């Protein structure tokens, strides 16, 4: 067998890196599912990133991150609309700002409750959820 690069030892074929990621261990699967629920504090984007990165590596993370995205996406859109109304409508804009904070508190509290349940290994379904994704 000839060495294609003189001076460097040839690496065995079984050490080549695979393009497929390794599956998550059960504890890691539960951890990332929990993080997805706790990320509701920041809207739908963190949960969507977690779903994209881990959907093929852990079934529990895929299921729970999808649940979080379905819950936070409509609320994030609502919060964006409320923010625009609060900024561009003088006078009653403060009412929209209060509603914006109330929606964010509801989303955050729901995400924390769900994260605690998922951390115990139990799947969580939000009561007010639209199955979009």
DSSP file (Angstrom, degrees, kcal/mol; ACC not computed):
  #  RESIDUE AA STRUCTURE BP1 BP2  ACC     N-H-->O    O-->H-N    N-H-->O    O-->H-N    TCO  KAPPA ALPHA  PHI   PSI    X-CA   Y-CA   Z-CA
    1    1 A X              0   0    0      0, 0.0     2,-0.3     0, 0.0     0, 0.0   0.000 360.0 360.0 360.0 130.0    0.0    0.0    0.0
    2    2 A X        -     0   0    0      2,-0.0     2,-0.6     1,-0.0     3,-0.1  -0.677 360.0-127.5 -94.2 146.8    1.5    3.3   -1.0
    3    3 A X        -     0   0    0     -2,-0.3     3,-0.1     1,-0.1     6,-0.0  -0.827  11.9-155.4 -92.4 118.1    1.2    6.4    1.2
    4    4 A X  S    S+     0   0    0     -2,-0.6     2,-0.6     1,-0.2    -1,-0.1   0.801  85.9  45.0 -67.1 -27.8   -0.2    9.3   -0.8
    5    5 A X  S >  S-     0   0    0      3,-0.3     3,-1.6    -3,-0.1    -1,-0.2  -0.931  87.8-137.3-117.8 108.0    1.4   11.9    1.4
    6    6 A X  T 3  S+     0   0    0     -2,-0.6     3,-0.1     1,-0.2    -2,-0.0  -0.373  87.4  22.6 -64.7 139.7    5.0   11.2    2.3
    7    7 A X  T 3  S+     0   0    0      1,-0.2     2,-0.4    -2,-0.1    -1,-0.2   0.223 105.3  91.0  91.5 -14.0    5.9   11.8    5.9
    8    8 A X  S <  S-     0   0    0     -3,-1.6    -3,-0.3    -5,-0.0    -1,-0.2  -0.952  77.0-123.1-115.4 132.2    2.3   11.5    7.2
    9    9 A X        -     0   0    0     -2,-0.4     2,-0.3     1,-0.1    -3,-0.0  -0.421  31.7-109.3 -70.3 148.8    0.9    8.2    8.4
   10   10 A X        -     0   0    0     -2,-0.1     2,-0.3     1,-0.0    -1,-0.1  -0.614  29.6-129.5 -80.4 134.8   -2.2    7.0    6.6
   11   11 A X        -     0   0    0     -2,-0.3    -1,-0.0     1,-0.1     5,-0.0  -0.613  25.6-109.2 -83.1 140.9   -5.4    7.1    8.7
   12   12 A X    >   -     0   0    0     -2,-0.3     3,-1.2     1,-0.1     4,-0.1  -0.352  24.0-121.3 -65.8 152.4   -7.6    4.0    8.9
   13   13 A X  G >  S+     0   0    0      1,-0.2     3,-1.6     2,-0.2    -1,-0.1   0.794 106.1  66.5 -66.2 -30.0  -10.9    4.2    7.1
   14   14 A X  G 3  S+     0   0    0      1,-0.3    -1,-0.2     3,-0.0    -2,-0.0   0.608  93.7  61.0 -72.1  -9.0  -13.0    3.5   10.2
   15   15 A X  G <  S+     0   0    0     -3,-1.2    -1,-0.3     2,-0.1    -2,-0.2   0.407  75.1 119.7 -95.4   1.7  -11.9    6.8   11.7
   16   16 A X  S <  S-     0   0    0     -3,-1.6     2,-0.2    -4,-0.1    -3,-0.0  -0.392  72.4-106.8 -66.6 145.0  -13.4    8.9    9.0
   17   17 A X        -     0   0    0     -2,-0.1     2,-0.3     1,-0.1    -1,-0.1  -0.494  28.9-134.8 -75.3 140.2  -16.1   11.3   10.2
   18   18 A X        -     0   0    0     -2,-0.2    -1,-0.1     2,-0.2    -3,-0.0  -0.667   6.9-137.9 -91.3 149.4  -19.7   10.6    9.4
   19   19 A X  S    S+     0   0    0     -2,-0.3     2,-0.4     2,-0.1    -1,-0.1   0.631  83.1  86.9 -79.9 -13.0  -22.0   13.3    8.1
   20   20 A X  S    S-     0   0    0      1,-0.0    -2,-0.2     0, 0.0     2,-0.2  -0.709  79.4-128.0 -89.8 137.7  -24.8   11.9   10.3
   21   21 A X        -     0   0    0     -2,-0.4     2,-0.1     1,-0.1     3,-0.1  -0.501  28.7-104.6 -80.8 152.1  -25.0   13.2   13.9
   22   22 A X        -     0   0    0     -2,-0.2    -1,-0.1     1,-0.1     2,-0.0  -0.441  39.8-101.3 -73.5 147.9  -25.2   10.7   16.7
   23   23 A X        -     0   0    0     -2,-0.1     2,-0.2     1,-0.1    35,-0.2  -0.339  42.0-103.8 -66.3 153.0  -28.5   10.1   18.4
   24   24 A X        -     0   0    0     33,-2.5    35,-0.1    30,-0.1    -1,-0.1  -0.502  30.0-116.2 -76.2 144.2  -29.0   11.8   21.8
   25   25 A X     >  -     0   0    0     -2,-0.2     4,-2.9     1,-0.1     5,-0.2  -0.432  35.9-104.4 -68.9 156.0  -28.8    9.8   25.0
   26   26 A X  H  > S+     0   0    0      1,-0.2     4,-2.2     2,-0.2     5,-0.2   0.871 122.7  49.4 -54.3 -39.1  -32.2    9.7   26.9
   27   27 A X  H  > S+     0   0    0      2,-0.2     4,-2.1     1,-0.2    -1,-0.2   0.892 113.2  46.4 -69.0 -37.3  -30.9   12.3   29.4
   28   28 A X  H  > S+     0   0    0     -3,-0.2     4,-2.7     2,-0.2     5,-0.2   0.884 110.2  54.1 -68.9 -38.3  -29.7   14.6   26.7
   29   29 A X  H  X S+     0   0    0     -4,-2.9     4,-1.8     1,-0.2    -2,-0.2   0.931 111.7  44.3 -59.8 -46.5  -33.0   14.2   24.8
   30   30 A X  H  X S+     0   0    0     -4,-2.2     4,-2.2    -5,-0.2    -1,-0.2   0.884 112.1  53.8 -65.6 -39.0  -34.9   15.2   27.9
   31   31 A X  H  X S+     0   0    0     -4,-2.1     4,-2.5     1,-0.2    -2,-0.2   0.931 110.1  45.3 -63.0 -46.6  -32.5   18.1   28.6
   32   32 A X  H  X S+     0   0    0     -4,-2.7     4,-2.1     1,-0.2    -1,-0.2   0.850 111.5  52.9 -69.0 -32.6  -32.9   19.6   25.1
   33   33 A X  H  X S+     0   0    0     -4,-1.8     4,-1.7    -5,-0.2    -1,-0.2   0.900 110.6  48.4 -64.8 -39.6  -36.7   19.2   25.3
   34   34 A X  H  X S+     0   0    0     -4,-2.2     4,-2.5     2,-0.2    -2,-0.2   0.921 110.0  50.9 -65.2 -44.5  -36.6   21.1   28.6
   35   35 A X  H  X S+     0   0    0     -4,-2.5     4,-1.7     1,-0.2    -1,-0.2   0.885 106.1  56.4 -60.8 -38.7  -34.5   23.8   27.2
   36   36 A X  H  < S+     0   0    0     -4,-2.1    -1,-0.2     2,-0.2    -2,-0.2   0.916 109.9  44.7 -60.2 -43.0  -36.9   24.2   24.2
   37   37 A X  H >< S+     0   0    0     -4,-1.7     3,-1.6     1,-0.2    -2,-0.2   0.918 112.3  50.8 -68.5 -42.5  -39.8   24.8   26.7
   38   38 A X  H >< S+     0   0    0     -4,-2.5     3,-1.3     1,-0.3    -1,-0.2   0.768  97.9  69.6 -65.6 -23.4  -37.8   27.2   28.8
   39   39 A X  G >< S+     0   0    0     -4,-1.7     3,-2.2     1,-0.3     7,-0.3   0.535  70.1  92.9 -73.3  -3.8  -36.9   29.1   25.6
   40   40 A X  G X   +     0   0    0     -3,-1.6     3,-1.5     1,-0.3    -1,-0.3   0.755  69.5  74.9 -58.9 -22.2  -40.5   30.3   25.3
   41   41 A X  G <  S+     0   0    0     -3,-1.3    -1,-0.3     1,-0.3    -2,-0.1   0.779 100.7  41.7 -59.4 -26.1  -39.3   33.3   27.3
   42   42 A X  G <  S-     0   0    0     -3,-2.2     3,-0.4     1,-0.4    -1,-0.3   0.255 117.3-110.9-107.1  10.3  -37.6   34.5   24.0
   43   43 A X    <   -     0   0    0     -3,-1.5     4,-0.5     1,-0.2    -1,-0.4  -0.585  54.4 -43.5  95.9-159.1  -40.4   33.6   21.6
   44   44 A X  S  > S+     0   0    0     28,-0.3     4,-2.1    -2,-0.2     5,-0.2   0.690 113.3  79.0 -88.6 -19.4  -40.5   30.9   18.9
   45   45 A X  H  > S+     0   0    0     -3,-0.4     4,-2.3     1,-0.2     5,-0.2   0.911  92.2  48.2 -63.7 -46.7  -37.0   31.3   17.3
   46   46 A X  H  > S+     0   0    0     -7,-0.3     4,-2.4     1,-0.2    -1,-0.2   0.921 113.9  47.7 -60.5 -41.2  -35.0   29.4   20.0
   47   47 A X  H  > S+     0   0    0     -4,-0.5     4,-2.5     1,-0.2    -1,-0.2   0.868 110.7  52.1 -66.2 -35.4  -37.4   26.5   19.9
   48   48 A X  H  X S+     0   0    0     -4,-2.1     4,-2.5     2,-0.2    -1,-0.2   0.891 109.6  49.2 -67.6 -38.1  -37.3   26.4   16.2
   49   49 A X  H  X S+     0   0    0     -4,-2.3     4,-2.5     2,-0.2    -2,-0.2   0.927 111.5  49.2 -64.8 -44.4  -33.5   26.3   16.2
   50   50 A X  H  X S+     0   0    0     -4,-2.4     4,-2.4     1,-0.2    -2,-0.2   0.917 111.8  49.4 -60.7 -43.2  -33.6   23.4   18.7
   51   51 A X  H  X S+     0   0    0     -4,-2.5     4,-1.7     1,-0.2    -2,-0.2   0.928 111.7  48.4 -62.2 -44.3  -36.1   21.6   16.6
   52   52 A X  H  < S+     0   0    0     -4,-2.5     4,-0.2     1,-0.2    -2,-0.2   0.903 116.9  41.9 -62.8 -41.6  -34.0   22.0   13.4
   53   53 A X  H  < S+     0   0    0     -4,-2.5    -1,-0.2     1,-0.2    -2,-0.2   0.835 128.3  25.2 -76.2 -33.2  -30.8   20.9   15.1
   54   54 A X  H >X S+     0   0    0     -4,-2.4     4,-1.8    -5,-0.2     3,-1.0   0.349  84.6 103.8-118.5   5.8  -32.1   17.9   17.1
   55   55 A X  T 3< S+     0   0    0     -4,-1.7     7,-0.2     1,-0.3    -1,-0.1   0.833  92.6  38.7 -62.4 -32.0  -35.3   16.7   15.3
   56   56 A X  T 34 S+     0   0    0     -4,-0.2    -1,-0.3    -5,-0.1     3,-0.1   0.481 115.6  53.9 -94.4  -2.9  -33.4   13.7   13.8
   57   57 A X  T <4 S+     0   0    0     -3,-1.0   -33,-2.5     1,-0.3     2,-0.3   0.713 115.5  23.4-104.4 -24.8  -31.4   13.0   16.9
   58   58 A X     X  -     0   0    0     -4,-1.8     4,-2.3   -35,-0.2    -1,-0.3  -0.931  55.4-157.3-147.3 120.3  -33.9   12.7   19.7
   59   59 A X  H  > S+     0   0    0     -2,-0.3     4,-2.3     1,-0.2     5,-0.2   0.870  97.8  50.6 -65.5 -36.2  -37.7   11.8   19.3
   60   60 A X  H  > S+     0   0    0      2,-0.2     4,-2.6     1,-0.2     5,-0.2   0.917 111.9  47.2 -68.2 -42.1  -38.6   13.5   22.6
   61   61 A X  H  > S+     0   0    0      2,-0.2     4,-2.7     1,-0.2     5,-0.3   0.906 111.9  51.1 -64.0 -41.7  -36.8   16.7   21.7
   62   62 A X  H  X S+     0   0    0     -4,-2.3     4,-1.7    -8,-0.3    -2,-0.2   0.933 113.6  44.4 -61.0 -46.3  -38.4   16.7   18.3
   63   63 A X  H  X S+     0   0    0     -4,-2.3     4,-1.7     1,-0.2    -2,-0.2   0.936 118.3  42.0 -64.3 -48.1  -41.9   16.2   19.7
   64   64 A X  H  X S+     0   0    0     -4,-2.6     4,-2.2     2,-0.2    -2,-0.2   0.874 112.8  51.3 -73.4 -37.6  -41.5   18.8   22.5
   65   65 A X  H  X S+     0   0    0     -4,-2.7     4,-2.4    -5,-0.2    -1,-0.2   0.877 109.7  51.9 -67.6 -34.7  -39.8   21.4   20.4
   66   66 A X  H  X S+     0   0    0     -4,-1.7     4,-2.4    -5,-0.3    67,-0.2   0.905 108.6  51.5 -63.4 -41.0  -42.5   21.1   17.8
   67   67 A X  H  X S+     0   0    0     -4,-1.7     4,-1.6     1,-0.2    -2,-0.2   0.907 110.2  48.7 -61.6 -42.5  -45.1   21.7   20.6
   68   68 A X  H  X S+     0   0    0     -4,-2.2     4,-3.1     2,-0.2     5,-0.3   0.916 110.7  49.6 -65.7 -43.3  -43.2   24.8   21.8
   69   69 A X  H  X S+     0   0    0     -4,-2.4     4,-2.4     1,-0.2     5,-0.2   0.921 109.9  51.5 -62.8 -42.9  -43.1   26.3   18.3
   70   70 A X  H  X S+     0   0    0     -4,-2.4    60,-0.7     1,-0.2     4,-0.5   0.834 116.1  42.2 -62.1 -31.8  -46.8   25.6   17.8
   71   71 A X  H  X S+     0   0    0     -4,-1.6     4,-0.8    -5,-0.2    -2,-0.2   0.906 120.6  38.1 -80.5 -44.1  -47.5   27.4   21.0
   72   72 A X  H  X S+     0   0    0     -4,-3.1     4,-2.8     1,-0.2   -28,-0.3   0.743 101.3  70.7 -86.3 -23.5  -45.1   30.4   20.7
   73   73 A X  H  X S+     0   0    0     -4,-2.4     4,-2.2    -5,-0.3     5,-0.2   0.960 103.4  40.4 -61.8 -53.2  -45.4   31.2   17.0
   74   74 A X  H  X S+     0   0    0     -4,-0.5     4,-2.4    -5,-0.2    -1,-0.2   0.898 117.7  49.8 -62.7 -37.0  -49.0   32.6   17.1
   75   75 A X  H  X S+     0   0    0     -4,-0.8     4,-2.6     2,-0.2    -1,-0.2   0.880 109.4  51.3 -68.7 -36.2  -48.2   34.4   20.4
   76   76 A X  H  X S+     0   0    0     -4,-2.8     4,-2.1     2,-0.2    -1,-0.2   0.898 110.7  48.6 -66.1 -39.5  -45.0   35.9   19.0
   77   77 A X  H  X S+     0   0    0     -4,-2.2     4,-2.3    -5,-0.2    -2,-0.2   0.927 112.0  49.3 -64.6 -44.2  -46.9   37.2   16.0
   78   78 A X  H  X S+     0   0    0     -4,-2.4     4,-2.7     1,-0.2    -2,-0.2   0.912 110.4  50.6 -60.0 -43.3  -49.6   38.6   18.3
   79   79 A X  H  X S+     0   0    0     -4,-2.6     4,-2.3     1,-0.2    -1,-0.2   0.879 108.7  51.9 -64.2 -37.4  -46.9   40.3   20.4
   80   80 A X  H  X S+     0   0    0     -4,-2.1     4,-2.2     2,-0.2    -1,-0.2   0.924 111.3  46.8 -63.8 -44.2  -45.3   41.8   17.3
   81   81 A X  H  X S+     0   0    0     -4,-2.3     4,-2.5     1,-0.2    -2,-0.2   0.920 112.4  50.1 -63.7 -43.8  -48.7   43.2   16.2
   82   82 A X  H  X S+     0   0    0     -4,-2.7     4,-2.6     1,-0.2    -1,-0.2   0.881 109.1  52.5 -62.2 -37.5  -49.3   44.6   19.7
   83   83 A X  H  X S+     0   0    0     -4,-2.3     4,-2.0     2,-0.2    -1,-0.2   0.924 109.7  48.2 -64.2 -43.8  -45.9   46.2   19.7
   84   84 A X  H  X S+     0   0    0     -4,-2.2     4,-2.7     1,-0.2    -2,-0.2   0.917 113.2  47.9 -62.5 -42.6  -46.6   47.9   16.4
   85   85 A X  H  X S+     0   0    0     -4,-2.5     4,-1.6     1,-0.2    -2,-0.2   0.901 110.8  51.3 -64.5 -40.2  -49.9   49.2   17.7
   86   86 A X  H  < S+     0   0    0     -4,-2.6    -1,-0.2    -5,-0.2    -2,-0.2   0.854 115.7  42.2 -65.1 -34.3  -48.4   50.4   20.9
   87   87 A X  H  < S+     0   0    0     -4,-2.0    -2,-0.2    -5,-0.2    -1,-0.2   0.910 121.6  35.8 -78.8 -43.1  -45.7   52.3   19.0
   88   88 A X  H  < S+     0   0    0     -4,-2.7     2,-0.7    -5,-0.2    -2,-0.2   0.507 102.6  71.6 -98.4  -4.6  -47.8   53.8   16.2
   89   89 A X  S  X S-     0   0    0     -4,-1.6     4,-0.9    -5,-0.2    -1,-0.1  -0.889  73.4-150.2-112.7 104.0  -51.1   54.6   17.9
   90   90 A X  T  4 S+     0   0    0     -2,-0.7     2,-1.6     2,-0.2    -3,-0.1  -0.336  72.5  15.5 -69.4 152.9  -50.8   57.5   20.3
   91   91 A X  T >4 S+     0   0    0      1,-0.2     3,-0.7    -5,-0.1     4,-0.2  -0.566 130.7  40.9  89.3 -76.0  -53.0   57.7   23.3
   92   92 A X  T >> S+     0   0    0     -2,-1.6     4,-1.2     1,-0.2     3,-1.0   0.416  87.3  96.3 -88.4   3.9  -54.4   54.2   23.5
   93   93 A X  H 3X S+     0   0    0     -4,-0.9     4,-1.9     1,-0.3    -1,-0.2   0.805  75.0  64.1 -60.5 -29.1  -51.0   52.6   22.6
   94   94 A X  H <> S+     0   0    0     -3,-0.7     4,-2.0     1,-0.2    -1,-0.3   0.824  96.7  56.7 -66.4 -29.7  -50.3   52.1   26.3
   95   95 A X  H <> S+     0   0    0     -3,-1.0     4,-2.2     2,-0.2    -1,-0.2   0.918 107.7  47.6 -65.2 -42.4  -53.3   49.7   26.4
   96   96 A X  H  X S+     0   0    0     -4,-1.2     4,-2.4     1,-0.2    -2,-0.2   0.852 108.8  55.0 -66.4 -33.6  -51.6   47.6   23.7
   97   97 A X  H  X S+     0   0    0     -4,-1.9     4,-2.1     2,-0.2    -1,-0.2   0.899 108.0  48.4 -65.6 -39.9  -48.3   47.8   25.6
   98   98 A X  H  X S+     0   0    0     -4,-2.0     4,-2.2     2,-0.2    -2,-0.2   0.908 111.8  49.5 -65.8 -41.6  -50.0   46.3   28.7
   99   99 A X  H  X S+     0   0    0     -4,-2.2     4,-2.5     2,-0.2    -2,-0.2   0.887 108.1  54.8 -62.8 -38.9  -51.6   43.6   26.6
  100  100 A X  H  X S+     0   0    0     -4,-2.4     4,-2.3     1,-0.2    -2,-0.2   0.925 109.6  46.0 -59.3 -46.5  -48.2   42.9   25.1
  101  101 A X  H  X S+     0   0    0     -4,-2.1     4,-2.6     2,-0.2    -1,-0.2   0.892 111.6  52.6 -65.0 -39.5  -46.7   42.4   28.5
  102  102 A X  H  X S+     0   0    0     -4,-2.2     4,-2.3     2,-0.2    -2,-0.2   0.912 110.2  47.3 -63.7 -42.7  -49.6   40.2   29.6
  103  103 A X  H  X S+     0   0    0     -4,-2.5     4,-2.5     2,-0.2    -1,-0.2   0.914 112.7  49.6 -64.8 -42.3  -49.2   37.9   26.5
  104  104 A X  H  X S+     0   0    0     -4,-2.3     4,-2.7     2,-0.2    -2,-0.2   0.913 110.8  49.4 -63.6 -42.3  -45.4   37.7   27.2
  105  105 A X  H  X S+     0   0    0     -4,-2.6     4,-2.9     2,-0.2     5,-0.2   0.910 111.6  49.3 -63.0 -41.3  -46.0   36.8   30.9
  106  106 A X  H  X S+     0   0    0     -4,-2.3     4,-2.4     2,-0.2    -2,-0.2   0.925 113.2  46.4 -62.2 -44.9  -48.5   34.1   29.8
  107  107 A X  H  X S+     0   0    0     -4,-2.5     4,-2.0     2,-0.2    -2,-0.2   0.906 115.2  46.6 -65.0 -41.9  -46.1   32.7   27.3
  108  108 A X  H  X S+     0   0    0     -4,-2.7     4,-2.1     2,-0.2    -2,-0.2   0.935 113.6  47.0 -66.7 -47.5  -43.2   32.7   29.8
  109  109 A X  H  X S+     0   0    0     -4,-2.9     4,-2.4     1,-0.2     5,-0.2   0.914 113.0  49.6 -61.7 -43.6  -45.2   31.2   32.6
  110  110 A X  H  X S+     0   0    0     -4,-2.4     4,-2.4    -5,-0.2    -1,-0.2   0.894 110.1  51.2 -63.2 -39.7  -46.6   28.5   30.4
  111  111 A X  H  X S+     0   0    0     -4,-2.0     4,-2.4     2,-0.2    -1,-0.2   0.871 110.0  49.4 -65.0 -37.5  -43.1   27.7   29.1
  112  112 A X  H  X S+     0   0    0     -4,-2.1     4,-2.1     2,-0.2    -2,-0.2   0.931 111.6  47.9 -67.9 -45.2  -41.7   27.4   32.6
  113  113 A X  H  X S+     0   0    0     -4,-2.4     4,-1.9     1,-0.2    -2,-0.2   0.927 114.7  46.8 -60.1 -44.8  -44.6   25.1   33.7
  114  114 A X  H  X S+     0   0    0     -4,-2.4     4,-2.8     1,-0.2     5,-0.2   0.902 109.7  53.8 -64.6 -41.1  -44.1   22.9   30.6
  115  115 A X  H  X S+     0   0    0     -4,-2.4     4,-2.1     1,-0.2    -1,-0.2   0.883 107.4  50.6 -61.6 -39.3  -40.3   22.8   31.1
  116  116 A X  H  X S+     0   0    0     -4,-2.1     4,-0.8     2,-0.2    -1,-0.2   0.915 113.0  46.1 -65.0 -42.8  -40.7   21.5   34.6
  117  117 A X  H ><>S+     0   0    0     -4,-1.9     5,-1.7     1,-0.2     3,-0.7   0.919 113.2  48.3 -65.8 -43.7  -43.0   18.8   33.5
  118  118 A X  H ><5S+     0   0    0     -4,-2.8     3,-2.0     1,-0.3    -1,-0.2   0.852 103.4  61.4 -67.2 -33.9  -40.8   17.8   30.6
  119  119 A X  H 3<5S+     0   0    0     -4,-2.1    -1,-0.3     1,-0.3    -2,-0.2   0.775  99.3  57.1 -63.4 -24.4  -37.7   17.7   32.8
  120  120 A X  T <<5S-     0   0    0     -4,-0.8    -1,-0.3    -3,-0.7    -2,-0.2   0.479 126.3-104.5 -81.8  -3.1  -39.5   15.0   34.8
  121  121 A X  T < 5S+     0   0    0     -3,-2.0     2,-0.5     1,-0.3    -3,-0.2   0.537  81.2 127.7  93.3   8.2  -39.8   13.0   31.5
  122  122 A X      < -     0   0    0     -5,-1.7    -1,-0.3     1,-0.0    -2,-0.2  -0.837  61.0-120.8-100.4 131.9  -43.4   13.6   30.9
  123  123 A X        -     0   0    0     -2,-0.5     2,-0.4    -3,-0.1   -63,-0.0  -0.372  29.1-146.0 -64.6 149.8  -44.6   15.0   27.5
  124  124 A X        -     0   0    0     -2,-0.0     2,-0.5    -6,-0.0   -57,-0.1  -0.973  13.3-166.3-125.6 133.7  -46.5   18.3   27.8
  125  125 A X        -     0   0    0     -2,-0.4     2,-0.1   -57,-0.0   -61,-0.0  -0.979  23.4-129.9-116.2 124.6  -49.4   19.6   25.7
  126  126 A X        -     0   0    0     -2,-0.5     3,-0.3     1,-0.1   -15,-0.0  -0.472  11.7-137.0 -70.1 142.4  -50.2   23.3   26.0
  127  127 A X  S    S+     0   0    0      1,-0.3     2,-0.9    -2,-0.1    -1,-0.1   0.911  98.9  42.3 -68.4 -42.2  -53.9   23.9   26.6
  128  128 A X  S    S+     0   0    0      2,-0.0     2,-0.4    -3,-0.0    -1,-0.3  -0.774  86.5 140.2-107.1  86.9  -54.2   26.8   24.2
  129  129 A X        -     0   0    0     -2,-0.9     2,-0.6    -3,-0.3   -58,-0.2  -0.989  43.0-149.0-136.3 137.4  -52.2   25.5   21.2
  130  130 A X        -     0   0    0    -60,-0.7     2,-1.8    -2,-0.4     3,-0.3  -0.915  20.9-136.4-101.7 125.6  -52.7   25.7   17.5
  131  131 A X        +     0   0    0     -2,-0.6   -64,-0.1     1,-0.2   -60,-0.0  -0.593  53.8 137.5 -83.6  83.1  -51.2   22.7   15.7
  132  132 A X              0   0    0     -2,-1.8    -1,-0.2     1,-0.1   -62,-0.0   0.783 360.0 360.0 -94.3 -33.0  -49.5   24.6   12.8
  133  133 A X              0   0    0     -3,-0.3    -2,-0.1   -67,-0.2   -66,-0.1   0.342 360.0 360.0-119.1 360.0  -46.1   22.9   12.6
